[in-house]
Amino acid sequence: MTHTVAEAASDDLEYAVKEVQHGIPPRVIGEPVMEMKHITLRFGGVTAIKDISFDIREGEIRAIIGPNGAGKSSMLNVINGFYHPQEGEIWFRGKKRGPMKPHEIARQGIARTFQNIALFKGMTTLDNIMTGRMTLMKTGMLSQLWWWGRAQAEEIEHREKVERIIDFLEIQHIRKTPVGRLPYGLQKRVELGRALAAEPKLLLLDEPMAGMNVEEKEDMCRFILDVNDEFGTTIALIEHDMGVVMDIADRVVVLDYGKKIGDGTPDEIRNNQEVIDAYLGVSHD
């Protein structure tokens, strides 16, 4: 049977992801890091999220999927404090969380990348990733401005950690390049680097592979798996490429029109008839 170009590309990506996973020991999934309990979010008369509950467990890769407008990005915005739900509770690391601003949540150990790249286009790769360290810096603005004493020592320490991230992401050759000059795939990698610079306990990825070609997706899959394996970082991601989701996620929650219609392992989601009817269309064997 003849395969289309798209099907062949999908097969190539699935093979590449499995090659990356080869030799990586099975992930050890711990207790819930984040618990969303009966979350409801409204914008005026529009309900974007309706009574949704799920958890994200330590050490796992947790996927959030669903059609456009399902409420996926809104849910990430609730998790990292951009939106405040009208109903429900959020628990992080065993403690109930009240209304907090995004920078306060970042200090708790939650970092985020965005569906649309949000980098400083005129700044270099190195400087963009350095901005991810801001929540970890302890010296005052005046000391940083004059770069003396403790501020100088602190910046050197932060730069060393950023350089390790640059090496990890294999972007040494663009460390001094303004990100506005970089191709799309490398900009997405820089944005991942900036999020990693914050040393997150929970990393939120909003469509990290959107708009990428097969080779760029292979690279991003490899880095996501390596971040989870080598850094032990818990990851929650939104992704439309079902081949990727089914291959790298430990568990998947499915949203549709602001409601949860499925939650389970990739195999359970593949065979969930409500999910098939609403989103997948066909079972992914």
N, C-alpha and C positions, 0 to 999 in steps of 0.2 A: 504494500500500500504506500502511496506517495505521501510524504509529509510536506506541509507548507513550510515556508521560511520561518514563520513564527514558531511553529511546533518544533522545528529542528533547533532553533535558538533556545527554546524552553528545555529541550532534552539536554543540550550542552550545559546549560546552567545547573540543572539537577545533577548531572554527572559531576560537575566541578564542585558543587556544594558537598556531595558525598565524599569526594576526594579530600576536601578540607577536613571533614569530620573523621576521616579514617585515622586511627591512632589516638584520637582524643578520648579519654575515659568518659564513661557516662556521667552526666551531671548529677551532683548530689543536691536534691531539693530540700530546703529546710522549712522552717515555720513562716507564716505570713509576715512579710515586711510591710505591705500596704493592704489595708482592708477598706473597701468601699461598701457602705451599708445603706441600701435604699436611697441612692442618690437621685434627686430630681432637680433639674435645672431648667428655668424658664426665662425667656426673653419676651417680656410683655405677655401677649396671649399665646405665644409659641412655646411649646414644651420641647426642648432639645434633647433632654434625657429624662426618662420616666422610670423611677423606682428600680434602679439598676444596682445590683450587688455582685461583687466578685473580689477576689484577692490576688495579690502578686506575692509569690513565695521566694524566699531567699535563695539565690543561686540559679534561678530559672530564667529562661527566655519566654516571656508571656506575650502572645500576639493578640492584637485587637483588630478585628476585621469587620467588613460590612460594606454595603454600597455607599456611594456618595450621599451625603446628607444623613447618614445613620447616627451621627453623634460621636464619632471616634475622636476627632480633634477636640471637640468640646470636653470630652472626658479627660484627655491629657491636660487641657487647660484647667480643669477642676483639680487634678492631682497636683499641678505645680503652682496653683494659686492665682492664675489669671482670672478665673471665674470662681464665684462663691455660690454653691448650690443653695436653693431655698429650703430643701429638705434633705435629711440623711446625715450620716456621720462618716468621717474620714479618720482612720486609725493608721498611724505610722510608727513602726517599731514598738508596738504595744501600748501606745499612748494616743488618746483621742486628741485630734487636732482641731483647734478653733480657727476662725478666719485669720489668715496670714497673707502677707504680701509675697510676691515671687522671690525677692531677694532674701527674705527670711527663710523661705522654704529651701532655697539654694544652700543656705548655711546649714540646714539640717541634713544635707546630703542627697538632694534630688537635682539632677541636671537634665537639660532638654535640648534637642535639636528640633528644627522647624521644617514644615512642609516646604515653605519658601525660604530659601537661604537668607539668613540674617547675619551677614558678616560686615565688617568695616572694609569696604572695597578699596579704599586708598591706603590701607595699612598692610604690612607684610604678613605672610603666613605666621612667622614667629610672634609678631606683636598681637595678631588676632588670637592666637592660642594663649598668649600671656594674659589676655583679658579674662580668660576663664579662671585665673588664679585670684581674682580680685577679692572674692569672698573669703579667701584663706589668708590674706595679708593682714598683719597686725599693727604695723607702724602707721603713724598719722600721715595726713596728706602733706604737711609742711616738711616732715622728714623725707618723704618720698620725693618732693619737689627739689630739695637741695641735695638729695642722694648722699646722706652722710650716716655714719655710725651704723646703728641697727638696720636702718632702711637699706643701706648698701649691701649688708650681709644677707638680708632677707631677699632682696631682688636677685642676688646671685644664686641663692638656693632655689628660688622659683624658676629661674631660667634653666637651671640644670634639670629640673623635673620636666619642663617644657621640651627641652632638647631630647629627653628620653621618649617623650610622646611622639616627637617628630621622627625619631628613629623607628619607633614601633609602627608608625603608619607609613613608613617608607617614603617620606616627603622631604628628605634632606635637600634635594635639588631645587626646591621651591621655597626654602625657608626665608629667603630675603626678597621674594617676589611679591609685589602687591596682589592681593587675592582677586582684584577686579580684572587682572590679566589672565587668570587661570581658567582652563576649561571647566565645565560644569561638574564633572565627576570629581576633579581634584578639590573644587570648592566644597563639595559635600564632605570630602575627607577632612578638610581643614575644620569644618564645623563640628565634625565628630571629635577632632582633636581638642577643640575649645571646650566641649562638654566634658571630655575626659580630664582636662586640666583641673577641673573642680573636684576631682577625686570622689565622684558620686558613689553613694551606696545603692541608689536606684537611678538608672539611666533611661530616659524617655526618648524614643526615636520616632519622629513623625514622618512617615514615608521616606526612610533613608535611601531608598533606591529609585524613587520616582524620577523619570526622565533619563535613566541611565541605559547604556547599551549593555549587551551581555557580558562583555569583559569587565566593565565597571561594576556590574552587579556581582560578578564573581569575587572581585576584590573586596567589595563592601561586606559580602557574606563572610568572607574569611576574617575580616577585621572584627565583625560583630561576634563571631564565634571565639576569636582569640581574646577579645575584651572580657567575655564571660568566663573563659577558661583560665587565662593567665592572671587577670585582675580580680576574678571572683565577683564581678559586678553583676547585680541583678538587672535585667533588661526588660522593659515593656516597649513594644513597637507596634506601630500601625504600618501595614504593608498590603498592597493590592496584588502583588505577585504571589499567587497561591502556591506555586511550586516552591518558592522560597519559604513561605510560611510553614507549609507542611513538612519541610525538610529540617528547619532549624528550631522551630518552636517546641517547647515542652507542653504547653497548654495554650488553647485558643478560646477567646471569648468573642462571640458574634453579636453585633448590634444591627438593628434594622428599624428605621424611623424612631430612634431614641429608645427602643426597647431591647432587652437582651433576649435573643432567640436560641442561643446555644452556648455551651461552656464545657470544655473537656479537652481530651488529648486530640492530636491531629486525626487519628483514626476514628474517634468518636464523632468529630465534626464532619469528616468526609461522608459518614453514613447517617447523618442527621437529616431527615427528610425535610424538615422545616428550613434548615439552612440551605439545602440543595435548591428548594423551590424559591427561596428569597434572594439567594446570592450566587451560589456556586453554579447552579444550572445543571451540572452533571456531577456524578461522583468522581473524585480524583483517585483512580486506582494506581 
